[in-house]
Amino acid sequence: MSNKSELACIYSALILVDDEVAVTGEKIQTILKAAAVDVDPYWPGLFAKALEGINVKDLITNVGAGVGAGPAVGAAPAAAGAAPEAAPAEKKEEAKKKEESEESDDDMGFGLFD
């Protein structure tokens, strides 16, 4: 029963967020009653507390943005305004990092074909 309760509360919270209404336990419970879904009484309050202070729309729209995407976006404007010498320096650093990672594999005795 808990999976059904969780899912019902998630959908209720998403409905509230989509309508730009504050997510509270009472409002989640109201939607659940209107949908004739019975859940344990602690679920609506639990979900409301979990979503307190969180911008759910931003959370949903940034699902595909990984940890590595943040610096790349910020670095793009800086690289465009930087001197042309910056690009070769970055390539050298990348090549150096790649060589170091290959060397570290060899040092441990691990190889691709071992």
Secondary structure, DSSP 8 states (H G I E B T S, - for coil): -HHHHHHHHHHHHHHHHHTT----HHHHHHHHHHTT----THHHHHHHHHTTT--HHHHHHTTT--TTHHHHHHHHHHHHHS-TTHHHHHHHHHHHHHHHHHHHHHHTT--TT-
